[in-house]
């Protein structure tokens, strides 16, 4: 296996792990504070490795021409990078288990506000990021004869899940957290963890679908020009 295949495999594994762990991270009190800190730390490490694997992309930012698609992707990735660093940094400041040795005092209120806002923005942005790169994920499948039939079936399923994701986004008050209007995360401890994670996966699907169609629109404009 050459370096390129190893890198692609590692990248795929990281993407899958982050996709699985993100809804779990959002469960917070339902999974316990200590486990929440562990999952958050693992995701942050995976995020760093992901960017190390794409270091060539970051080095290429000053070079070449910029079209609307490249401008959008560059700005989007920079915003995601900032949010992804703010979230664990504020999480460390709030730590009650793993990072207590740092003894950060007098920052809890500010850190909590930033952490909650970043957590929900991060979830939405990572879901969009997944959708923006869906074509790269499914490219190997396009050579299969059954792809066309499978494509429309899978697309219909994902659109239905995304439609439910709109309901979940509203019901669970995502925008309240993202806008900073809701300052504390509320959990129903009688709720099934499976249902909670299923709801959050629906929201992830919603923004992944939006990201996928946004990517197609920007690429279409680029081809038209």
Secondary structure, 3 states (H helix, E strand, C coil): CCHHHHHHHHHHHHHHHHHHHHHHHHCHHHCCHHHHHHHHHHHHHHHHHHHHHCHHHHHCCCCCCCCHHHHHHHHHHHHHHHHHHHHHHHHHHHCCCCCHHHCCCCCHHHHHHHHHHHHHHHHHHHHHHHHHCHHHHHHHHHHCCCHHHHHHHHHHHHHHHHHHHHHHHHHCCHHHHHCCCCCCCCCCCCCCHHHHHHHHHHHHHHHHHHHHHHHHHHHHHHHHC
